[in-house]
Amino acid sequence: MKCPDVKQLSRILKAIAVELRATSAEVTREDYLRSVRARLDDLTPEQLHYGFEQFAWATGRHALKDIQTEAERRLDPAQLVLPMSMAGLKIPLSLPIDRPDGRRVCVTTRAASLEDCDLYDKSLTDNIHACTGRQLHFRDMMKDVRPVLLDNPDWNVGMALDFLRDQEWGAA
């Protein structure tokens, strides 16, 4: 089989994710890839081996948790009917979580246990901490780079870092 074009492939991968979310309380990487292989059964072993499965799982995992997917355009059994007091909340249809045993799964929010919700909340908190750390490092870099870029408006960050490095080495 000729590998489908990117848009067609993306639509197929998202459709598989929506189908799995509608029929399964928990979807693992293996479950998703098994469905992909069944749907695209004539891909060569090389196509599967050289990154396709990683691409497919990343796309599928995103579609599994995406609250803006086709589930909102058509009836999806995983859709949640919220009380009026929660009407403005954007709740994901499934929760990507890491199980204590190391498995990465997506649990349909409707079928999620308290432990699943706590694991999802922990992953969000961990992501916030990781983003905050990256932001702090970036800001630390920029406090030295910004003055150089202001003095040299036609320079880019790489040029400013080279300049700062050369200044440091020249002073040594």
C-alpha positions in Angstrom: 0.0 0.0 0.0 1.1 3.5 -0.7 1.1 5.4 2.6 -1.9 7.8 2.7 -1.2 11.5 2.4 -0.8 13.3 5.7 -4.3 14.8 5.9 -5.9 11.5 5.0 -3.7 9.7 7.5 -4.4 12.2 10.2 -8.2 11.8 9.6 -7.9 8.0 9.8 -5.8 8.2 13.0 -8.3 10.6 14.7 -11.3 8.5 13.6 -9.6 5.4 15.2 -9.1 7.3 18.4 -12.7 8.5 18.5 -13.9 5.0 17.9 -11.7 3.5 20.6 -12.7 6.2 23.1 -16.4 5.5 22.3 -16.0 1.8 22.9 -13.3 1.5 25.6 -13.0 2.8 29.1 -9.2 2.7 28.8 -7.0 2.8 25.7 -3.3 1.8 25.8 -0.7 2.5 23.2 -0.9 -1.2 22.2 -4.7 -1.1 21.8 -4.5 2.0 19.6 -1.7 0.6 17.4 -3.4 -2.7 17.0 -6.4 -0.8 15.6 -4.2 1.2 13.4 -2.5 -1.9 12.0 -5.9 -3.5 11.4 -7.1 -0.4 9.5 -3.9 0.1 7.6 -3.1 -3.6 7.3 -1.1 -3.2 4.1 1.7 -1.0 5.5 5.1 -2.5 5.1 7.0 -3.6 8.2 9.5 -0.8 7.4 6.8 1.9 7.4 5.6 0.6 10.8 9.1 0.3 12.1 10.6 3.6 11.1 8.5 6.0 13.2 5.0 5.4 11.9 3.9 3.9 15.2 5.3 6.8 17.2 3.6 9.3 14.9 0.4 7.3 15.0 0.3 7.0 18.8 1.1 10.7 19.3 -1.7 11.7 17.0 -4.1 9.2 18.5 -3.2 10.1 22.1 -3.9 13.8 21.2 -7.2 12.9 19.6 -8.2 10.7 22.5 -7.9 13.7 24.9 -8.9 16.4 22.5 -12.1 18.1 23.6 -12.6 19.7 20.2 -12.6 16.6 18.0 -15.4 15.1 16.1 -17.0 14.1 19.3 -18.4 17.6 19.6 -19.7 17.5 16.0 -21.5 14.1 16.4 -22.9 12.0 19.1 -20.1 10.3 21.0 -20.9 7.9 23.9 -17.9 9.3 25.8 -19.4 12.8 25.8 -20.2 14.1 29.2 -23.4 15.8 30.1 -22.5 18.3 32.7 -24.8 19.9 35.3 -25.7 23.5 34.5 -23.3 24.8 37.2 -20.5 23.3 35.2 -21.7 24.3 31.8 -18.7 26.6 31.1 -16.0 24.0 31.9 -13.9 22.4 29.2 -13.6 18.8 30.4 -11.5 16.4 28.4 -13.3 13.3 27.1 -10.4 11.1 28.2 -7.5 11.5 30.5 -3.9 10.7 29.4 -2.2 9.2 32.5 0.8 7.2 33.5 -0.1 4.2 35.6 2.1 3.4 38.6 3.3 0.3 36.7 4.7 2.5 33.9 1.9 2.0 31.3 0.8 5.2 29.5 -3.0 5.0 28.9 -5.9 7.2 28.1 -8.9 6.6 30.4 -12.3 7.8 29.2 -13.3 10.5 31.7 -16.8 9.0 32.0 -15.2 5.7 33.3 -12.3 7.3 35.3 -11.9 6.4 38.9 -10.8 8.8 41.7 -7.3 7.3 41.3 -7.3 8.0 37.6 -8.5 11.6 38.2 -5.7 12.1 40.8 -3.1 10.7 38.4 -4.3 13.1 35.7 -4.2 16.0 38.1 -0.7 15.0 39.2 0.4 14.9 35.5 -1.0 18.4 35.0 0.8 19.7 38.1 4.1 18.0 37.0 3.6 19.6 33.6 3.1 23.0 35.2 6.3 22.6 37.2 8.3 21.5 34.1 7.0 24.5 32.2 7.8 26.9 35.0 11.3 25.5 35.2 11.8 25.9 31.4 10.4 29.5 31.7 12.8 30.4 34.5 15.8 29.1 32.5 14.6 31.0 29.4 14.1 34.2 31.4 17.6 33.8 33.0 19.1 33.5 29.5 17.1 36.5 28.3 18.2 38.8 31.1 21.7 38.6 29.5 20.7 38.3 25.9 18.0 41.1 25.9 20.5 44.0 26.3 22.7 42.6 23.6 19.8 42.3 21.2 18.6 45.8 22.1 22.0 47.2 21.3 22.2 45.1 18.0 18.7 45.0 16.6 19.7 43.1 13.5 21.2 40.2 15.5 19.4 37.0 16.6 19.7 35.0 19.8 22.5 32.8 18.4 24.6 35.8 17.5 24.0 37.3 21.0 25.0 34.1 22.7 28.1 33.9 20.6 29.0 37.5 21.5 28.5 36.8 25.2 30.6 33.7 25.0 33.4 35.5 23.2 33.2 38.3 25.8 33.5 35.8 28.6 36.4 34.0 26.9 38.1 37.2 26.2 37.9 38.2 29.8 39.5 35.0 31.0 
